């Protein structure tokens, strides 16, 4: 089960937001996992590579990060988003952590009252749950759609040679999603190893809306900053006859894979630092014809 849960918080005093709070939020979440399931927490700590969760910085009602330099006012509501990508962590989050949340939460010396949890999109647009099977079924119904629009709500970047790549290169976006999908999906649903190269050569951009870059300073931790893009980007897959010849035989079913990976991004995040709030993304409805 893939979960996206939003914890409703109310600020108890006036606080300056001194930076992105993904690191202290991640530390709080991992403490909750340790209390609920010590063995699972140890595995999360010991395993290298991709992690089966994301934790956001503080968010507004629309799921967008609260800007550094602004102030929280007493009584102001905000949100903390947690997603999980495997059954063990999803069961721990839903069955234990969220059932015994404390009355209060402290992030980087800021105190909040915990109000409750949003589990469905009717309660918050960034809350929901699904499964790998359900994503694949939904995407199969959308195979006629050779395009997908993705909103990148928090700064998104990809690491290359020690640098942040801060543009929505299709190859980087869909390589990131492919790696996370294959890391956590059931074995029979793995996407072929050729996918990153196919995405690099074949998926194109057909929309860029309100795309900007943002430099994030993290409020805690030794590595203190990162730069990423945010905005809405449309990706599309041309007809097979328009693809490079070596990929034409691979095109059958590629639109469904593209749709599946894009929908998976709602839970997995895109790019690096997704465990501390970067790369929060979701699929948007098709744009209205101009």
Phi and psi in degrees as GROMACS dihedral restraints (atoms count N, CA, C in turn):
[ dihedral_restraints ]
;  ai    aj    ak    al  type     phi  dphi    fc
    3     4     5     6     1  -103.4    20    10
    4     5     6     7     1   125.7    20    10
    6     7     8     9     1  -119.3    20    10
    7     8     9    10     1   145.2    20    10
    9    10    11    12     1  -131.1    20    10
   10    11    12    13     1   115.0    20    10
   12    13    14    15     1  -123.5    20    10
   13    14    15    16     1   138.7    20    10
   15    16    17    18     1  -116.7    20    10
   16    17    18    19     1   127.1    20    10
   18    19    20    21     1   -96.3    20    10
   19    20    21    22     1   122.0    20    10
   21    22    23    24     1   -81.4    20    10
   22    23    24    25     1   128.1    20    10
   24    25    26    27     1  -124.2    20    10
   25    26    27    28     1   149.2    20    10
   27    28    29    30     1  -124.8    20    10
   28    29    30    31     1   125.4    20    10
   30    31    32    33     1   -66.8    20    10
   31    32    33    34     1   136.2    20    10
   33    34    35    36     1   -94.0    20    10
   34    35    36    37     1   -14.1    20    10
   36    37    38    39     1  -148.3    20    10
   37    38    39    40     1  -178.1    20    10
   39    40    41    42     1   -86.0    20    10
   40    41    42    43     1   126.6    20    10
   42    43    44    45     1  -135.0    20    10
   43    44    45    46     1   139.4    20    10
   45    46    47    48     1   -80.7    20    10
   46    47    48    49     1   139.9    20    10
   48    49    50    51     1   -89.2    20    10
   49    50    51    52     1   106.7    20    10
   51    52    53    54     1   -89.5    20    10
   52    53    54    55     1    -4.4    20    10
   54    55    56    57     1   167.6    20    10
   55    56    57    58     1   179.1    20    10
   57    58    59    60     1   -67.0    20    10
   58    59    60    61     1   135.1    20    10
   60    61    62    63     1  -103.3    20    10
   61    62    63    64     1    23.1    20    10
   63    64    65    66     1   -62.9    20    10
   64    65    66    67     1   -36.1    20    10
   66    67    68    69     1   -69.3    20    10
   67    68    69    70     1   -50.7    20    10
   69    70    71    72     1   -64.3    20    10
   70    71    72    73     1   -31.6    20    10
   72    73    74    75     1   -66.6    20    10
   73    74    75    76     1   -41.6    20    10
   75    76    77    78     1   -61.6    20    10
   76    77    78    79     1   -42.7    20    10
   78    79    80    81     1   -62.4    20    10
   79    80    81    82     1   -40.9    20    10
   81    82    83    84     1   -61.9    20    10
   82    83    84    85     1   -45.5    20    10
   84    85    86    87     1   -62.0    20    10
   85    86    87    88     1   -43.7    20    10
   87    88    89    90     1   -66.9    20    10
   88    89    90    91     1   -30.6    20    10
   90    91    92    93     1   -65.0    20    10
   91    92    93    94     1   -38.2    20    10
   93    94    95    96     1   -66.1    20    10
   94    95    96    97     1   -39.2    20    10
   96    97    98    99     1   -63.7    20    10
   97    98    99   100     1   -41.5    20    10
   99   100   101   102     1   -60.6    20    10
  100   101   102   103     1   -42.6    20    10
  102   103   104   105     1   -67.9    20    10
  103   104   105   106     1   -36.4    20    10
  105   106   107   108     1   -83.6    20    10
  106   107   108   109     1   -35.0    20    10
  108   109   110   111     1  -153.2    20    10
  109   110   111   112     1    82.7    20    10
  111   112   113   114     1   -57.0    20    10
  112   113   114   115     1   -38.1    20    10
  114   115   116   117     1   -63.5    20    10
  115   116   117   118     1   -42.5    20    10
  117   118   119   120     1   -66.1    20    10
  118   119   120   121     1   -41.3    20    10
  120   121   122   123     1   -60.9    20    10
  121   122   123   124     1   -40.1    20    10
  123   124   125   126     1   -64.2    20    10
  124   125   126   127     1   -39.8    20    10
  126   127   128   129     1   -65.0    20    10
  127   128   129   130     1   -41.3    20    10
  129   130   131   132     1   -61.7    20    10
  130   131   132   133     1   -37.4    20    10
  132   133   134   135     1   -73.3    20    10
  133   134   135   136     1   -38.7    20    10
  135   136   137   138     1   -80.7    20    10
  136   137   138   139     1   -31.8    20    10
  138   139   140   141     1   -72.3    20    10
  139   140   141   142     1   132.7    20    10
  141   142   143   144     1   -90.0    20    10
  142   143   144   145     1   169.5    20    10
  144   145   146   147     1    88.9    20    10
  145   146   147   148     1  -154.9    20    10
  147   148   149   150     1   -68.2    20    10
  148   149   150   151     1   142.1    20    10
  150   151   152   153     1  -104.7    20    10
  151   152   153   154     1   146.2    20    10
  153   154   155   156     1   -86.7    20    10
  154   155   156   157     1    40.7    20    10
  156   157   158   159     1  -161.2    20    10
  157   158   159   160     1   162.8    20    10
  159   160   161   162     1  -134.3    20    10
  160   161   162   163     1   151.9    20    10
  162   163   164   165     1  -134.6    20    10
  163   164   165   166     1   132.5    20    10
  165   166   167   168     1   -88.8    20    10
  166   167   168   169     1   170.8    20    10
  168   169   170   171     1   -80.6    20    10
  169   170   171   172     1  -175.4    20    10
  171   172   173   174     1   -66.5    20    10
  172   173   174   175     1   137.1    20    10
  174   175   176   177     1  -120.4    20    10
  175   176   177   178     1   155.0    20    10
  177   178   179   180     1   -87.9    20    10
  178   179   180   181     1  -173.3    20    10
  180   181   182   183     1   -64.6    20    10
  181   182   183   184     1   -21.6    20    10
  183   184   185   186     1   -94.1    20    10
  184   185   186   187     1     4.3    20    10
  186   187   188   189     1    82.4    20    10
  187   188   189   190     1    15.9    20    10
  189   190   191   192     1  -102.0    20    10
  190   191   192   193     1   146.2    20    10
  192   193   194   195     1   -62.6    20    10
  193   194   195   196     1   140.2    20    10
  195   196   197   198     1   -70.1    20    10
  196   197   198   199     1   133.7    20    10
  198   199   200   201     1   -74.8    20    10
  199   200   201   202     1   138.3    20    10
  201   202   203   204     1   -62.4    20    10
  202   203   204   205     1   140.7    20    10
  204   205   206   207     1    98.4    20    10
  205   206   207   208     1   -16.9    20    10
  207   208   209   210     1   -85.3    20    10
  208   209   210   211     1   173.6    20    10
  210   211   212   213     1  -121.1    20    10
  211   212   213   214     1   137.7    20    10
  213   214   215   216     1   -84.7    20    10
  214   215   216   217     1   135.6    20    10
  216   217   218   219     1  -101.9    20    10
  217   218   219   220     1   151.8    20    10
  219   220   221   222     1   -54.9    20    10
  220   221   222   223     1   130.3    20    10
  222   223   224   225     1    87.0    20    10
  223   224   225   226     1    -3.5    20    10
  225   226   227   228     1   -73.3    20    10
  226   227   228   229     1   134.0    20    10
  228   229   230   231     1   -90.7    20    10
  229   230   231   232     1   140.9    20    10
  231   232   233   234     1  -146.5    20    10
  232   233   234   235     1  -177.4    20    10
  234   235   236   237     1  -137.5    20    10
  235   236   237   238     1   151.5    20    10
  237   238   239   240     1  -123.9    20    10
  238   239   240   241     1   125.8    20    10
  240   241   242   243     1  -107.8    20    10
  241   242   243   244     1   133.4    20    10
  243   244   245   246     1  -126.5    20    10
  244   245   246   247     1   131.1    20    10
  246   247   248   249     1  -121.5    20    10
  247   248   249   250     1   151.2    20    10
  249   250   251   252     1  -132.2    20    10
  250   251   252   253     1   147.7    20    10
  252   253   254   255     1  -120.5    20    10
  253   254   255   256     1     0.4    20    10
  255   256   257   258     1  -138.3    20    10
  256   257   258   259     1   164.0    20    10
  258   259   260   261     1   -64.3    20    10
  259   260   261   262     1   -41.1    20    10
  261   262   263   264     1   -61.8    20    10
  262   263   264   265     1   -45.8    20    10
  264   265   266   267     1   -74.1    20    10
  265   266   267   268     1   -36.7    20    10
  267   268   269   270     1   -61.9    20    10
  268   269   270   271     1   -43.1    20    10
  270   271   272   273     1   -65.6    20    10
  271   272   273   274     1   -37.4    20    10
  273   274   275   276     1   -68.0    20    10
  274   275   276   277     1   -42.2    20    10
  276   277   278   279     1   -63.3    20    10
  277   278   279   280     1   -51.9    20    10
  279   280   281   282     1   -76.4    20    10
  280   281   282   283     1   -40.9    20    10
  282   283   284   285     1   -84.8    20    10
  283   284   285   286     1   -20.0    20    10
  285   286   287   288     1  -126.9    20    10
  286   287   288   289     1   -58.5    20    10
  288   289   290   291     1   -61.6    20    10
  289   290   291   292     1   -51.6    20    10
  291   292   293   294     1   -73.3    20    10
  292   293   294   295     1   -18.6    20    10
  294   295   296   297     1   -80.2    20    10
  295   296   297   298     1   -17.6    20    10
  297   298   299   300     1  -134.4    20    10
  298   299   300   301     1    44.4    20    10
  300   301   302   303     1   -61.8    20    10
  301   302   303   304     1   142.8    20    10
  303   304   305   306     1   -70.1    20    10
  304   305   306   307     1   168.3    20    10
  306   307   308   309     1   -72.5    20    10
  307   308   309   310     1   -26.0    20    10
  309   310   311   312     1  -135.6    20    10
  310   311   312   313     1   159.4    20    10
  312   313   314   315     1  -139.8    20    10
  313   314   315   316     1   137.7    20    10
  315   316   317   318     1  -117.4    20    10
  316   317   318   319     1   125.4    20    10
  318   319   320   321     1  -124.7    20    10
  319   320   321   322     1   117.0    20    10
  321   322   323   324     1    50.2    20    10
  322   323   324   325     1    50.1    20    10
  324   325   326   327     1    68.9    20    10
  325   326   327   328     1    12.7    20    10
  327   328   329   330     1  -107.1    20    10
  328   329   330   331     1   129.6    20    10
  330   331   332   333     1  -101.7    20    10
  331   332   333   334     1   134.9    20    10
  333   334   335   336     1  -130.7    20    10
  334   335   336   337     1   148.1    20    10
  336   337   338   339     1   -92.1    20    10
  337   338   339   340     1   133.6    20    10
  339   340   341   342     1   -88.0    20    10
  340   341   342   343     1   123.6    20    10
  342   343   344   345     1   -95.0    20    10
  343   344   345   346     1   -35.7    20    10
  345   346   347   348     1   163.4    20    10
  346   347   348   349     1  -166.9    20    10
  348   349   350   351     1  -131.6    20    10
  349   350   351   352     1   133.4    20    10
  351   352   353   354     1   -95.4    20    10
  352   353   354   355     1   127.4    20    10
  354   355   356   357     1  -115.0    20    10
  355   356   357   358     1   -18.8    20    10
  357   358   359   360     1  -126.1    20    10
  358   359   360   361     1   159.3    20    10
  360   361   362   363     1   -64.7    20    10
  361   362   363   364     1   -23.8    20    10
  363   364   365   366     1   -65.7    20    10
  364   365   366   367     1   -22.8    20    10
  366   367   368   369     1   -93.9    20    10
  367   368   369   370     1   -31.6    20    10
  369   370   371   372     1  -161.6    20    10
  370   371   372   373     1   137.2    20    10
  372   373   374   375     1   -64.0    20    10
  373   374   375   376     1   -15.9    20    10
  375   376   377   378     1  -105.4    20    10
  376   377   378   379     1    14.9    20    10
  378   379   380   381     1  -107.5    20    10
  379   380   381   382     1   142.7    20    10
  381   382   383   384     1   177.2    20    10
  382   383   384   385     1  -178.0    20    10
  384   385   386   387     1  -153.7    20    10
  385   386   387   388     1   155.4    20    10
  387   388   389   390     1  -163.5    20    10
  388   389   390   391     1  -166.3    20    10
  390   391   392   393     1  -141.1    20    10
  391   392   393   394     1   166.2    20    10
  393   394   395   396     1   -60.8    20    10
  394   395   396   397     1   -40.9    20    10
  396   397   398   399     1   -60.7    20    10
  397   398   399   400     1   -44.2    20    10
  399   400   401   402     1   -65.9    20    10
  400   401   402   403     1   -40.5    20    10
  402   403   404   405     1   -59.3    20    10
  403   404   405   406     1   -44.6    20    10
  405   406   407   408     1   -64.7    20    10
  406   407   408   409     1   -39.7    20    10
  408   409   410   411     1   -65.6    20    10
  409   410   411   412     1   -44.7    20    10
  411   412   413   414     1   -62.6    20    10
  412   413   414   415     1   -38.9    20    10
  414   415   416   417     1   -70.1    20    10
  415   416   417   418     1   -33.3    20    10
  417   418   419   420     1   -62.8    20    10
  418   419   420   421     1   -34.6    20    10
  420   421   422   423     1   -69.7    20    10
  421   422   423   424     1   -20.2    20    10
  423   424   425   426     1  -104.4    20    10
  424   425   426   427     1    17.3    20    10
  426   427   428   429     1   -65.0    20    10
  427   428   429   430     1   -22.9    20    10
  429   430   431   432     1   -67.9    20    10
  430   431   432   433     1   -18.0    20    10
  432   433   434   435     1   -89.7    20    10
  433   434   435   436     1   106.5    20    10
  435   436   437   438     1   -90.2    20    10
  436   437   438   439     1    17.4    20    10
  438   439   440   441     1  -139.9    20    10
  439   440   441   442     1   156.7    20    10
  441   442   443   444     1  -148.9    20    10
  442   443   444   445     1   141.1    20    10
  444   445   446   447     1  -108.0    20    10
  445   446   447   448     1   130.9    20    10
  447   448   449   450     1  -123.6    20    10
  448   449   450   451     1   128.1    20    10
  450   451   452   453     1   -92.5    20    10
  451   452   453   454     1   123.4    20    10
  453   454   455   456     1   -98.2    20    10
  454   455   456   457     1   102.0    20    10
  456   457   458   459     1   -84.4    20    10
  457   458   459   460     1   -26.3    20    10
  459   460   461   462     1  -121.5    20    10
  460   461   462   463     1   158.9    20    10
  462   463   464   465     1   -50.4    20    10
  463   464   465   466     1   134.9    20    10
  465   466   467   468     1  -128.0    20    10
  466   467   468   469     1   133.7    20    10
  468   469   470   471     1  -151.5    20    10
  469   470   471   472     1   163.7    20    10
  471   472   473   474     1  -129.6    20    10
  472   473   474   475     1   139.4    20    10
  474   475   476   477     1   -88.7    20    10
  475   476   477   478     1   133.1    20    10
  477   478   479   480     1  -148.7    20    10
  478   479   480   481     1   117.7    20    10
  480   481   482   483     1    54.7    20    10
  481   482   483   484     1    39.5    20    10
  483   484   485   486     1    80.1    20    10
  484   485   486   487     1     4.9    20    10
  486   487   488   489     1  -116.7    20    10
  487   488   489   490     1   156.8    20    10
  489   490   491   492     1   -87.2    20    10
  490   491   492   493     1   122.2    20    10
  492   493   494   495     1   -87.9    20    10
  493   494   495   496     1   117.8    20    10
  495   496   497   498     1  -112.8    20    10
  496   497   498   499     1    36.6    20    10
  498   499   500   501     1  -131.8    20    10
  499   500   501   502     1   149.7    20    10
  501   502   503   504     1   -81.6    20    10
  502   503   504   505     1    61.4    20    10
  504   505   506   507     1   -61.2    20    10
  505   506   507   508     1   125.0    20    10
  507   508   509   510     1   -54.5    20    10
  508   509   510   511     1   -40.6    20    10
  510   511   512   513     1   -61.3    20    10
  511   512   513   514     1   -38.9    20    10
  513   514   515   516     1   -72.3    20    10
  514   515   516   517     1   -43.6    20    10
  516   517   518   519     1   -59.4    20    10
  517   518   519   520     1   -50.9    20    10
  519   520   521   522     1   -82.5    20    10
  520   521   522   523     1   -18.6    20    10
  522   523   524   525     1   -68.5    20    10
  523   524   525   526     1   -43.8    20    10
  525   526   527   528     1   -60.3    20    10
  526   527   528   529     1   -46.6    20    10
  528   529   530   531     1   -67.7    20    10
  529   530   531   532     1   -38.8    20    10
  531   532   533   534     1   -59.8    20    10
  532   533   534   535     1   -44.7    20    10
  534   535   536   537     1   -63.1    20    10
  535   536   537   538     1   -42.4    20    10
  537   538   539   540     1   -71.6    20    10
  538   539   540   541     1   -39.3    20    10
  540   541   542   543     1   -59.2    20    10
  541   542   543   544     1   -50.5    20    10
  543   544   545   546     1   -68.2    20    10
  544   545   546   547     1   -24.9    20    10
  546   547   548   549     1   -71.2    20    10
  547   548   549   550     1   -27.9    20    10
  549   550   551   552     1  -126.2    20    10
  550   551   552   553     1   -10.1    20    10
  552   553   554   555     1   -81.4    20    10
  553   554   555   556     1   162.4    20    10
  555   556   557   558     1   -60.0    20    10
  556   557   558   559     1   147.6    20    10
  558   559   560   561     1   -50.6    20    10
  559   560   561   562     1   -46.5    20    10
  561   562   563   564     1   -64.3    20    10
  562   563   564   565     1   -15.1    20    10
  564   565   566   567     1   -99.6    20    10
  565   566   567   568     1     9.2    20    10
  567   568   569   570     1   -62.7    20    10
  568   569   570   571     1   142.3    20    10
  570   571   572   573     1   -90.5    20    10
  571   572   573   574     1   140.4    20    10
  573   574   575   576     1   -55.9    20    10
  574   575   576   577     1   151.2    20    10
  576   577   578   579     1   -64.3    20    10
  577   578   579   580     1   -20.2    20    10
  579   580   581   582     1   -75.2    20    10
  580   581   582   583     1    -9.7    20    10
  582   583   584   585     1   -57.8    20    10
  583   584   585   586     1   -47.6    20    10
  585   586   587   588     1   -56.3    20    10
  586   587   588   589     1   -42.4    20    10
  588   589   590   591     1   -67.8    20    10
  589   590   591   592     1   -38.2    20    10
  591   592   593   594     1   -61.9    20    10
  592   593   594   595     1   -46.7    20    10
  594   595   596   597     1   -61.7    20    10
  595   596   597   598     1   -39.7    20    10
  597   598   599   600     1   -60.3    20    10
  598   599   600   601     1   -41.4    20    10
  600   601   602   603     1   -88.3    20    10
  601   602   603   604     1   -24.5    20    10
  603   604   605   606     1  -118.0    20    10
  604   605   606   607     1   -30.7    20    10
  606   607   608   609     1   -84.7    20    10
  607   608   609   610     1   131.3    20    10
  609   610   611   612     1  -118.5    20    10
  610   611   612   613     1   168.0    20    10
  612   613   614   615     1  -101.3    20    10
  613   614   615   616     1   130.6    20    10
  615   616   617   618     1  -123.5    20    10
  616   617   618   619     1     4.8    20    10
  618   619   620   621     1  -155.6    20    10
  619   620   621   622     1   137.6    20    10
  621   622   623   624     1  -137.5    20    10
  622   623   624   625     1   114.9    20    10
  624   625   626   627     1  -126.8    20    10
  625   626   627   628     1   124.6    20    10
  627   628   629   630     1    51.9    20    10
  628   629   630   631     1    43.6    20    10
  630   631   632   633     1   -85.6    20    10
  631   632   633   634     1   125.6    20    10
  633   634   635   636     1  -140.8    20    10
  634   635   636   637     1   163.3    20    10
  636   637   638   639     1  -108.8    20    10
  637   638   639   640     1   147.6    20    10
  639   640   641   642     1  -133.6    20    10
  640   641   642   643     1   135.6    20    10
  642   643   644   645     1   -95.3    20    10
  643   644   645   646     1   118.2    20    10
  645   646   647   648     1  -100.2    20    10
  646   647   648   649     1   127.7    20    10
  648   649   650   651     1  -101.4    20    10
  649   650   651   652     1   122.2    20    10
  651   652   653   654     1   -80.2    20    10
  652   653   654   655     1   139.0    20    10
  654   655   656   657     1   -76.6    20    10
  655   656   657   658     1    -7.8    20    10
  657   658   659   660     1  -158.2    20    10
  658   659   660   661     1   145.4    20    10
  660   661   662   663     1   116.5    20    10
  661   662   663   664     1   158.3    20    10
  663   664   665   666     1   -70.6    20    10
  664   665   666   667     1   -37.9    20    10
  666   667   668   669     1   -93.6    20    10
  667   668   669   670     1   107.8    20    10
  669   670   671   672     1   -99.9    20    10
  670   671   672   673     1    -1.2    20    10
  672   673   674   675     1  -155.4    20    10
  673   674   675   676     1   164.3    20    10
  675   676   677   678     1  -161.9    20    10
  676   677   678   679     1   155.5    20    10
  678   679   680   681     1  -122.3    20    10
  679   680   681   682     1   137.5    20    10
  681   682   683   684     1  -150.6    20    10
  682   683   684   685     1   169.2    20    10
  684   685   686   687     1   -97.8    20    10
  685   686   687   688     1   156.9    20    10
  687   688   689   690     1  -146.7    20    10
  688   689   690   691     1   155.4    20    10
  690   691   692   693     1   140.1    20    10
  691   692   693   694     1  -167.6    20    10
  693   694   695   696     1  -111.3    20    10
  694   695   696   697     1   132.8    20    10
  696   697   698   699     1  -131.7    20    10
  697   698   699   700     1   134.3    20    10
  699   700   701   702     1  -102.0    20    10
  700   701   702   703     1   136.8    20    10
  702   703   704   705     1  -120.9    20    10
  703   704   705   706     1   144.2    20    10
  705   706   707   708     1  -143.7    20    10
  706   707   708   709     1   156.5    20    10
  708   709   710   711     1  -113.0    20    10
  709   710   711   712     1   113.5    20    10
  711   712   713   714     1   -63.2    20    10
  712   713   714   715     1   164.4    20    10
  714   715   716   717     1   -58.9    20    10
  715   716   717   718     1   150.1    20    10
  717   718   719   720     1   -56.7    20    10
  718   719   720   721     1   -34.0    20    10
  720   721   722   723     1   -67.2    20    10
  721   722   723   724     1   -18.2    20    10
  723   724   725   726     1   -93.4    20    10
  724   725   726   727     1    -5.2    20    10
  726   727   728   729     1   -82.0    20    10
  727   728   729   730     1   158.6    20    10
  729   730   731   732     1   -53.2    20    10
  730   731   732   733     1   142.8    20    10
  732   733   734   735     1   -55.8    20    10
  733   734   735   736     1   -36.8    20    10
  735   736   737   738     1   -67.4    20    10
  736   737   738   739     1   -16.7    20    10
  738   739   740   741     1  -104.4    20    10
  739   740   741   742     1    -4.0    20    10
  741   742   743   744     1   -63.4    20    10
  742   743   744   745     1   -36.2    20    10
  744   745   746   747     1   -72.4    20    10
  745   746   747   748     1   -16.3    20    10
  747   748   749   750     1   -90.8    20    10
  748   749   750   751     1   -11.5    20    10
  750   751   752   753     1   -69.5    20    10
  751   752   753   754     1   -25.4    20    10
  753   754   755   756     1   -63.0    20    10
  754   755   756   757     1   118.9    20    10
  756   757   758   759     1    89.2    20    10
  757   758   759   760     1    -6.9    20    10
  759   760   761   762     1   -67.1    20    10
  760   761   762   763     1   -33.2    20    10
  762   763   764   765     1   -64.2    20    10
  763   764   765   766     1   -38.8    20    10
  765   766   767   768     1   -65.8    20    10
  766   767   768   769     1   -38.4    20    10
  768   769   770   771     1   -64.6    20    10
  769   770   771   772     1   -44.3    20    10
  771   772   773   774     1   -58.9    20    10
  772   773   774   775     1   -44.4    20    10
  774   775   776   777     1   -64.5    20    10
  775   776   777   778     1   -42.3    20    10
  777   778   779   780     1   -62.5    20    10
  778   779   780   781     1   -47.5    20    10
  780   781   782   783     1   -64.6    20    10
  781   782   783   784     1   -38.7    20    10
  783   784   785   786     1   -63.1    20    10
  784   785   786   787     1   -42.8    20    10
  786   787   788   789     1   -68.1    20    10
  787   788   789   790     1   -35.0    20    10
  789   790   791   792     1   -62.3    20    10
  790   791   792   793     1   -30.0    20    10
  792   793   794   795     1   -59.3    20    10
  793   794   795   796     1   -23.2    20    10
  795   796   797   798     1   -59.5    20    10
  796   797   798   799     1   -33.4    20    10
  798   799   800   801     1   -99.2    20    10
  799   800   801   802     1   -37.3    20    10
  801   802   803   804     1   -84.6    20    10
  802   803   804   805     1   -24.6    20    10
  804   805   806   807     1    73.5    20    10
  805   806   807   808     1   166.0    20    10
  807   808   809   810     1  -125.8    20    10
  808   809   810   811     1   135.0    20    10
  810   811   812   813     1    82.3    20    10
  811   812   813   814     1  -165.0    20    10
  813   814   815   816     1   -91.1    20    10
  814   815   816   817     1   165.6    20    10
  816   817   818   819     1    62.3    20    10
  817   818   819   820     1    23.1    20    10
  819   820   821   822     1   -66.3    20    10
  820   821   822   823     1   -25.2    20    10
  822   823   824   825     1   -71.7    20    10
  823   824   825   826     1   -12.0    20    10
  825   826   827   828     1  -126.6    20    10
  826   827   828   829     1    29.3    20    10
  828   829   830   831     1   107.2    20    10
  829   830   831   832     1   -11.0    20    10
  831   832   833   834     1   -81.3    20    10
  832   833   834   835     1   161.9    20    10
  834   835   836   837     1    69.6    20    10
  835   836   837   838     1    23.5    20    10
  837   838   839   840     1   -71.2    20    10
  838   839   840   841     1   124.7    20    10
  840   841   842   843     1  -142.6    20    10
  841   842   843   844     1   156.9    20    10
  843   844   845   846     1  -154.4    20    10
  844   845   846   847     1   153.5    20    10
  846   847   848   849     1   -79.3    20    10
  847   848   849   850     1   136.0    20    10
  849   850   851   852     1  -106.1    20    10
  850   851   852   853     1   158.2    20    10
  852   853   854   855     1   -61.5    20    10
  853   854   855   856     1   157.0    20    10
  855   856   857   858     1   -56.4    20    10
  856   857   858   859     1   146.5    20    10
  858   859   860   861     1   -68.4    20    10
  859   860   861   862     1   148.4    20    10
  861   862   863   864     1   -69.3    20    10
  862   863   864   865     1   140.9    20    10
  864   865   866   867     1   -57.7    20    10
  865   866   867   868     1   139.5    20    10
